[in-house]
Amino acid sequence: MGAFCVNNEEMAKDDLPMPSSWQDLTKPEYEGKLVMPNPASSGTGYLHVASILQMMGEEEGWAYLDALDKNMDQYIKSGSKPCNAASAGENTIGISFALRAIKNIDEGYPITMVIPSEGAGHELEANALMKTSQNKEDARKFLDWTVSKNAEAEYNKWKSIVTMQGRDMPEKFTSAGLPDDISTVLFEVDYGWAAENRDRIIAEWQKRYEN
């Protein structure tokens, strides 16, 4: 799931207000303060762009991304690097993902994790047995483990979104700012639409913002 990593020291130095939403990031006081992953090379970058276009509609969404671009210092290839750059004070705000923000906060970096009030974009990770697999028996053993209670317990330690019932959110997640019920802060992403329109959206994004 997407999140902003905001460097508290850089914010205080420039006397900036803490953002709470995507709309906040277009304010003129954040000019040159933002860093974001390129959606052509980063799944995290694409989930941000796809969720914005879905939540705002394409016409308004592209207009929003035009405004966001005016405050952008740079687009980079990795989904985690914007958070790392903000954590190190290289940028003030890194548009990244929640797990990286939680990890960096846990390691003592001076950042605040912000989940945009419009809702966080997100993606699914899945396991499957490929038809062309040369090791089907071993693959089935692994897949059986991935849906076991033991595997769920491990996922719960490291993943912000886990499709399991009766989950207790780890303390380091809640102390970083995640709610116990993660569904309350997620935007309802249409994964099919995001997949079907990926090539078209990335081509349009590159035409507008890669220079």
Salt bridges, closest charged atoms under 4 A:
GLU10 OE1 - LYS13 NZ 3.05
ASP14 OD2 - LYS33 NZ 2.74
ASP24 OD1 - LYS27 NZ 3.23
GLU58 OE2 - ARG200 NH2 2.87
ASP66 OD2 - ARG208 NH1 3.02
GLU107 OE2 - LYS103 NZ 2.56
GLU125 OE1 - LYS159 NZ 2.92
GLU137 OE2 - LYS141 NZ 3.96
GLU152 OE1 - LYS149 NZ 3.60
GLU154 OE2 - LYS157 NZ 3.14
GLU204 OE1 - LYS207 NZ 3.31
GLU204 OE2 - ARG208 NE 2.63
